[in-house]
Amino acid sequence: MACGNIRRNFPGTAVEPSHMDRRRFLAGSLAASGAALFSPSASPSGFTAAGGGREVRLSVRPHLPGNPIAADFTGLSYESSQLSDPTFFSPANMALAAFHSRLGAAGVLRIGGNTSEFSIWSPGSAAVQPRPQALGPDTGRHPPPRRPITPLAVRNLRGFLDRSGWRLIYGLNMGTGSAETAADEAAYVAKVMGEKLVAFQLCNEPDLFHRNGLRGPGYGYPQFAAEWRRYFRTVRQRVPDAPFAGPDTARNDEWLARFAREQRHDVAFLSQHYYAEGPPADPSMTLERLLGSDATLGAELESAAAARRSTGLPFRMTETNSCYGGGKPGVSDTFASALWAADLMYRLAQAGATGVNFHGGGYGWYTPVAGTADSGFVARPIYYGMLLFAAAGAGRLVMTELDGVTDGSLTAFGLKSRDGALKAVVLNRNLDADVTLAVDAPGLRMTSVMRLLAPRPDDRTDVTFGGSVVGNDGAWMPAVTQTLPARQGVVTLRMPRASGALLTLT
């Protein structure tokens, strides 16, 4: 292996229900053939390789620690309009709560999106019971309908958070509402949520207000900042201890930096959005592009890091997914999105972010959890990437080195978990090349492996992690875990093209 091809990963500084039978069959088949999945001479399910592919050495360095990963790093994001159905986020929706808690016992639910600027606080409509509905991500192509949010919806949301163990980021309506109404809504939400409230966000993507018709063409940062302060002061008069975050921009590093400087004493953390691709109608928005490198992500993370260094404010990516505009079929709903999501989560942690919220809802193309309480819920492929992150757990990143890598399609992230276990997450995002991976770490005796797999990168249903699928009640248990012995302090395994793995090193 050429010494010039070393990539050091510095850890930072501080299915629709009808597919379930097929997926259960796949999980059973994987469990029955677990030895074949990890045999050096056998090909993992759905993949072929010639001689195991290129050789790469992964060195995990626990003595070089980096940024922490907190227990509440993982989050999901839904449109505010979903609260117009008070039965969706409800303690009675036990399956959905289980899908959330499966991703972490202390995650963060964000309510916001485009429809937060069109939702109406309706305190006098407690008796209204609209028909149950699951609303997907807003596409942004036209103004969404104005939907009511009632006290019943807020109380049920609190019950849902109690059941899942998660906390809340709550979006208010600065786009079409009034500061006084926002203060009324915030007062009720703060009273009901108590310690469950992480922060209020006053708006959603205000840097696009001049493009989506919410403000005139001359609307820029000075106008936004003045408006934000007016809403902030009005809410704080009603709720003196109300926590805030912002600016929740679509992706505007200049606004983020200015907001951080000017509002650093009045916000708990900074927030911004990121989408890897878009628009979905563009034929160049492919899964190959999704799995490739994205320079805009690096620029956004550096901007956030600079704001954090200058102000001391944490940064959270409060809305993200594969392709803006509601996602793209054949890309956002495929196994490729699972690999992309897991990689993004670790890149964010490595850059010092405190968390991430993947946007979704209903049967949206990129939603992590699809369905309704009546028809049942199902984990989409992207959920499995988040599940891998959850299985690795909270802890502190450690340095990794990849020797023999000539591009960025293979990534590895080291982690020392809270219980002291040393782990590594390896993601082969290359669609054409398998890898033979030689893993070393101080005192390494053996490695247990759980695989993130699908028959094809564009597969939409037959995704497994640990040889198992997530049930429609949110239950998951690994069925295939292999223990590989070290030889002279090195464990060798194969990473098929378009696959991921969680390694526990002992």
C-alpha positions in Angstrom: 0.0 0.0 0.0 1.4 3.3 -1.0 2.1 5.6 1.9 1.0 8.5 -0.2 -2.6 7.2 -0.2 -3.3 7.7 3.6 -6.5 9.5 4.4 -6.7 10.6 8.1 -10.1 11.1 9.5 -9.5 13.7 12.2 -12.3 13.5 14.7 -12.5 17.2 15.5 -11.5 19.2 18.5 -13.6 19.5 21.6 -41.7 -0.2 2.2 -44.8 0.3 2.2 -46.7 -2.2 4.4 -47.3 -4.5 1.4 -43.5 -5.2 1.2 -43.2 -6.5 4.8 -43.5 -10.2 4.0 -40.8 -10.0 1.4 -38.5 -8.2 3.8 -39.1 -10.7 6.6 -38.1 -13.5 4.1 -35.0 -11.6 3.2 -34.0 -11.2 6.9 -34.6 -14.9 7.5 -32.4 -15.8 4.5 -29.6 -13.6 5.8 -29.8 -15.1 9.3 -29.6 -18.6 7.8 -26.5 -17.7 5.8 -24.7 -15.5 8.2 -21.4 -17.4 7.8 -21.4 -16.8 4.1 -21.8 -13.1 4.6 -18.5 -12.9 6.3 -16.5 -15.7 4.7 -13.4 -14.3 2.9 -14.2 -16.6 0.0 -17.9 -15.9 -0.3 -19.8 -13.0 -1.8 -22.1 -11.0 0.5 -25.8 -11.1 -0.5 -26.4 -9.4 -3.8 -22.7 -8.6 -4.5 -19.9 -10.1 -6.5 -16.2 -9.4 -6.2 -13.1 -10.4 -8.0 -10.5 -11.3 -5.4 -12.1 -9.2 -2.7 -11.4 -5.9 -4.4 -8.7 -3.3 -3.5 -6.8 -3.6 -0.2 -7.1 -0.9 2.4 -5.8 -0.7 5.9 -7.9 0.9 8.6 -6.1 2.0 11.8 -8.2 3.2 14.8 -6.4 5.4 17.2 -8.3 5.7 20.5 -5.5 7.8 22.1 -6.4 10.6 19.8 -9.9 11.7 20.9 -12.1 14.2 19.2 -15.6 15.7 19.4 -18.3 14.1 21.5 -21.5 12.6 20.2 -24.3 13.4 22.6 -27.2 11.1 23.3 -29.6 13.6 21.7 -27.6 14.0 18.5 -30.2 12.3 16.3 -33.4 14.0 15.3 -36.3 13.9 12.9 -38.2 16.9 11.4 -41.8 17.2 10.4 -43.9 19.9 8.9 -45.9 22.1 11.3 -49.0 21.3 9.3 -48.9 17.7 10.7 -50.1 19.1 14.0 -53.4 19.9 12.3 -54.1 16.2 12.9 -53.9 16.0 16.7 -53.9 12.2 16.6 -50.6 11.8 14.7 -48.2 13.0 17.4 -50.1 11.4 20.2 -49.2 9.0 23.0 -51.7 6.6 21.4 -49.5 6.4 18.3 -47.2 3.9 20.0 -45.7 2.5 16.8 -44.5 5.9 15.6 -43.1 6.7 19.0 -41.2 3.3 18.9 -39.7 4.2 15.5 -38.4 7.4 17.1 -37.0 5.9 20.3 -35.3 3.1 18.2 -33.0 5.8 16.9 -32.1 7.0 20.4 -33.7 7.3 23.8 -33.0 11.0 23.9 -33.5 12.3 20.4 -34.9 15.7 19.2 -38.1 16.1 17.2 -38.3 19.3 15.2 -41.7 20.8 14.1 -41.3 23.4 11.4 -40.6 23.3 7.6 -42.3 25.5 5.0 -45.7 25.0 6.5 -44.7 26.6 9.8 -45.1 30.0 7.9 -48.7 29.1 7.1 -49.9 27.3 10.2 -52.5 29.1 12.4 -52.5 29.0 16.1 -56.2 28.3 17.0 -56.7 28.3 20.8 -60.5 28.3 20.4 -60.7 25.2 18.3 -60.0 22.5 20.9 -63.1 20.5 20.0 -62.2 20.3 16.3 -61.3 16.8 15.2 -60.2 16.7 11.6 -59.8 13.3 9.9 -56.4 11.7 10.6 -53.9 12.4 7.9 -50.1 12.0 7.4 -48.7 15.0 5.6 -45.4 14.7 3.7 -42.7 17.3 3.3 -43.8 20.5 1.5 -42.4 20.7 -2.0 -42.2 24.5 -2.0 -43.8 24.7 -5.4 -46.8 26.7 -4.2 -48.1 28.2 -1.0 -49.4 25.4 1.3 -52.9 25.5 2.7 -53.3 27.2 6.0 -53.9 24.7 8.7 -54.9 25.1 12.4 -52.8 24.1 15.4 -54.9 23.6 18.5 -54.1 23.2 22.2 -55.2 19.6 21.9 -52.5 19.0 19.3 -49.9 20.5 21.6 -51.0 18.4 24.6 -50.9 15.3 22.5 -47.5 16.2 21.2 -46.3 16.4 24.8 -47.6 12.9 25.4 -45.9 11.6 22.3 -42.6 13.1 23.5 -43.1 11.5 26.9 -43.6 8.1 25.3 -40.6 8.4 22.9 -38.3 10.0 25.4 -37.5 12.8 22.9 -37.5 16.6 23.2 -38.7 19.3 20.9 -37.7 22.2 18.7 -40.8 24.1 17.8 -41.2 26.5 14.8 -43.4 29.6 15.0 -45.0 31.6 12.2 -43.1 34.7 11.3 -43.9 34.4 7.6 -47.6 35.1 7.6 -48.4 35.5 11.3 -48.1 38.3 13.9 -45.7 38.6 16.8 -48.6 38.7 19.3 -50.0 35.4 18.0 -46.6 33.8 18.0 -46.3 34.9 21.7 -49.7 33.4 22.5 -48.7 30.1 20.9 -45.3 30.1 22.5 -46.7 30.7 25.9 -49.0 27.7 25.6 -46.3 25.4 24.1 -43.8 26.4 26.8 -46.3 25.7 29.6 -47.2 22.3 28.2 -43.7 21.2 27.2 -41.7 22.3 30.2 -38.3 20.6 30.2 -39.1 18.9 26.9 -38.7 22.2 25.0 -35.2 22.6 23.5 -35.9 25.9 21.6 -38.3 27.9 19.6 -37.5 28.8 16.0 -39.2 32.0 14.8 -39.1 31.2 11.1 -38.2 28.7 8.4 -35.6 29.6 5.7 -36.1 33.4 5.9 -33.3 33.9 3.4 -35.8 32.6 0.8 -38.7 34.8 1.9 -38.0 37.1 -1.1 -38.2 34.2 -3.5 -41.3 32.4 -2.2 -43.6 35.4 -2.0 -43.5 35.9 1.8 -41.6 39.2 1.4 -40.7 41.6 -1.3 -37.6 41.4 -3.6 -35.7 43.9 -1.4 -35.9 41.7 1.7 -32.4 41.0 3.0 -30.6 40.4 6.2 -31.2 43.8 7.8 -34.9 43.5 7.3 -34.9 39.9 8.7 -32.8 40.8 11.7 -35.2 43.7 12.7 -38.2 41.4 12.3 -36.6 38.6 14.2 -35.8 40.9 17.1 -39.3 42.3 17.2 -40.8 38.7 17.4 -38.1 37.7 19.9 -38.9 40.6 22.3 -42.7 40.0 22.0 -42.4 36.3 22.8 -39.9 37.0 25.7 -42.4 39.4 27.2 -44.8 36.5 27.5 -42.3 33.8 28.2 -39.2 35.3 29.9 -37.2 32.1 29.9 -38.2 31.0 26.4 -35.1 29.4 24.6 -34.5 30.3 21.0 -32.4 29.0 18.0 -31.8 30.4 14.6 -31.5 31.7 12.0 -32.7 28.4 10.4 -31.7 29.5 7.0 -31.8 27.4 3.9 -28.1 27.7 3.4 -26.7 31.2 3.8 -23.4 31.3 5.5 -23.3 35.1 5.5 -26.7 35.3 7.3 -25.5 32.6 9.7 -22.3 34.5 10.6 -24.1 37.8 11.1 -26.9 36.3 13.1 -24.4 34.5 15.4 -22.6 37.8 16.1 -25.7 39.9 16.7 -27.9 37.4 18.6 -25.3 35.3 20.4 -26.6 36.4 23.8 -30.2 35.4 23.0 -30.0 32.0 21.3 -29.2 28.6 22.7 -27.7 27.4 19.4 -27.3 28.2 15.7 -29.3 26.3 13.1 -29.2 26.0 9.3 -30.4 23.5 6.6 -28.6 21.4 4.0 -29.8 19.4 1.1 -27.4 17.3 -0.9 -29.2 17.6 -4.2 -32.0 19.4 -6.1 -34.1 20.2 -7.8 -35.6 16.7 -8.3 -36.6 17.4 -11.9 -32.9 17.8 -12.8 -31.8 14.6 -14.4 -28.2 15.0 -13.1 -29.6 14.5 -9.5 -28.7 10.8 -9.3 -27.8 8.3 -6.6 -24.2 8.4 -8.0 -24.1 12.1 -7.3 -25.6 11.6 -3.9 -22.9 9.2 -2.9 -20.1 11.4 -4.3 -18.4 14.3 -2.5 -20.2 17.6 -2.0 -18.0 20.7 -1.7 -21.0 22.8 -0.5 -21.3 20.6 2.6 -17.7 21.3 3.5 -18.1 25.0 3.1 -21.3 25.1 5.2 -19.6 23.1 8.0 -16.6 25.4 8.0 -18.8 28.4 8.2 -20.7 26.9 11.1 -17.4 26.0 12.8 -16.2 29.6 12.3 -19.4 31.0 13.9 -19.1 28.5 16.7 -15.4 29.5 17.4 -16.2 33.2 17.4 -19.3 33.1 19.6 -19.2 29.8 21.6 -22.6 28.9 20.3 -23.3 25.3 19.4 -24.6 24.4 15.9 -27.3 22.0 14.9 -28.4 21.1 11.4 -32.2 21.3 12.0 -33.3 20.2 8.5 -31.6 18.0 5.9 -32.2 15.3 3.4 -31.1 14.0 0.1 -32.9 16.2 -2.4 -34.9 19.4 -1.7 -38.4 19.9 -3.2 -39.8 16.8 -1.5 -37.1 14.4 -2.6 -36.6 12.4 -5.8 -37.9 8.9 -6.5 -35.2 6.4 -7.4 -32.7 8.4 -5.3 -34.2 9.6 -2.1 -36.1 6.3 -1.4 -33.2 4.0 -2.2 -30.5 2.2 -0.2 -28.0 4.8 -1.4 -29.7 7.3 1.0 -28.9 5.0 3.9 -25.1 5.2 3.2 -25.4 8.9 2.6 -27.2 9.5 5.8 -24.8 7.6 8.0 -21.9 9.3 6.4 -23.5 12.8 6.9 -24.2 12.2 10.6 -20.5 11.3 11.3 -19.2 14.2 9.2 -21.4 16.6 11.2 -20.2 15.1 14.5 -16.6 15.3 13.3 -17.1 19.0 12.4 -18.4 19.7 15.9 -22.2 19.9 15.2 -24.4 18.9 18.2 -27.0 17.2 16.1 -29.1 16.7 13.0 -32.8 16.5 12.0 -33.7 14.6 8.9 -36.9 16.0 7.4 -39.8 13.8 6.4 -43.4 12.8 7.0 -46.3 11.0 5.3 -45.2 9.1 2.3 -42.6 11.6 1.2 -39.9 10.3 -1.0 -37.1 10.9 1.5 -39.0 10.4 4.8 -37.2 8.1 7.2 -40.5 6.7 8.5 -43.5 6.4 6.1 -47.1 5.6 6.8 -50.0 6.3 9.1 -51.3 4.8 12.3 -54.2 3.2 10.4 -52.2 1.7 7.5 -49.0 1.0 9.5 -45.5 2.5 9.5 -42.4 1.3 7.7 -38.8 2.2 7.8 -37.5 3.6 4.5 -33.9 2.9 3.5 -32.6 6.2 5.0 -33.8 5.1 8.4 -31.3 2.2 8.3 -28.4 4.6 8.0 -29.7 6.4 11.1 -30.1 3.0 12.8 -26.5 2.2 12.2 -25.5 5.5 13.9 -27.9 4.6 16.8 -26.4 1.2 17.2 -22.9 2.7 17.4 -24.2 4.9 20.2 -23.1 8.1 21.9 -19.5 8.6 23.0 -16.4 10.4 21.6 -14.9 10.3 18.2 -11.4 9.0 17.8 -9.0 9.3 14.9 -8.9 6.8 12.0 -6.4 6.4 9.2 -7.2 4.7 5.8 -4.1 3.6 4.0 -4.6 2.6 0.4 -7.5 4.9 -0.4 -7.3 7.0 -3.5 -10.6 8.8 -3.3 -13.3 9.7 -0.8 -15.8 6.9 -1.6 -14.6 4.9 1.4 -14.9 6.5 4.8 -14.3 5.3 8.3 -15.2 6.9 11.7 -13.8 5.8 15.0 -15.8 6.0 18.3 -15.1 5.3 21.9 -18.6 4.7 23.3 -19.8 5.7 26.8 -19.2 2.2 28.1 -15.6 2.2 26.9 -16.1 0.1 23.8 -14.0 0.9 20.8 -16.0 1.0 17.5 -15.6 1.9 13.9 -18.2 2.7 11.2 -17.0 1.9 7.7 -19.0 3.0 4.6 -18.1 2.0 1.1 -20.0 4.4 -1.1 -18.3 3.2 -4.3 -20.8 1.6 -6.6 -18.2 -0.4 -8.5 -15.4 -1.5 -6.2 -15.3 -4.0 -3.3 -12.6 -3.5 -0.6 -10.6 -5.9 1.4 -10.2 -4.1 4.8 -7.4 -4.9 7.2 -8.3 -3.3 10.6 -5.8 -2.7 13.4 -6.1 -1.0 16.8 -4.0 -1.2 20.0 -4.3 -4.6 21.6 -6.9 -5.8 19.0 -7.9 -9.5 19.6 -11.2 -9.7 17.7 -13.9 -7.7 15.9 -17.6 -8.2 15.8 -19.3 -7.0 12.6 -22.9 -5.9 11.8 -23.5 -5.1 8.1 -25.7 -2.5 6.4 -26.7 -4.2 3.1 -29.1 -4.3 0.2 -29.1 -6.3 -3.0 -28.5 -3.1 -5.0 -27.8 0.6 -4.3 -31.2 1.5 -5.9 -33.1 -1.1 -3.8 -36.1 0.4 -2.1 -37.3 -2.4 0.2 -34.8 -5.2 0.8 -32.5 -3.3 3.2 -31.1 -4.9 6.3 -28.9 -3.9 9.2 -27.4 -6.7 11.2 -29.2 -9.1 8.9 -32.6 -7.8 10.2 -35.4 -5.5 9.1 -37.2 -3.0 11.2 -40.7 -4.2 12.0 -43.8 -2.1 11.5 -43.9 -1.6 15.2 -40.4 -0.1 15.2 -38.9 -3.3 16.7 -35.4 -4.4 15.5 -32.9 -7.0 16.7 -29.7 -8.0 14.9 -29.9 -11.5 13.5 -26.4 -11.7 11.9 -23.4 -10.7 13.9 -20.0 -12.2 13.1 -17.0 -12.3 15.4 -13.7 -12.3 13.5 -10.4 -13.1 15.3 -7.3 -11.0 14.9 -4.1 -12.4 13.4 -1.1 -10.6 14.6 -3.2 -7.7 15.8 -5.1 -7.3 12.4 -8.7 -8.3 11.5 -9.4 -8.8 7.8 -12.9 -8.5 6.3 -14.5 -7.5 3.0 -16.5 -4.4 2.4 -18.7 -4.9 -0.7 -19.4 -2.1 -3.0 -22.3 0.1 -1.7 -22.4 -1.3 1.8 -21.7 -0.3 5.4 -20.6 -2.0 8.6 -20.4 -1.4 12.3 -17.3 -2.9 13.9 -16.8 -3.4 17.6 -13.1 -3.8 18.4 -12.0 -5.8 21.5 
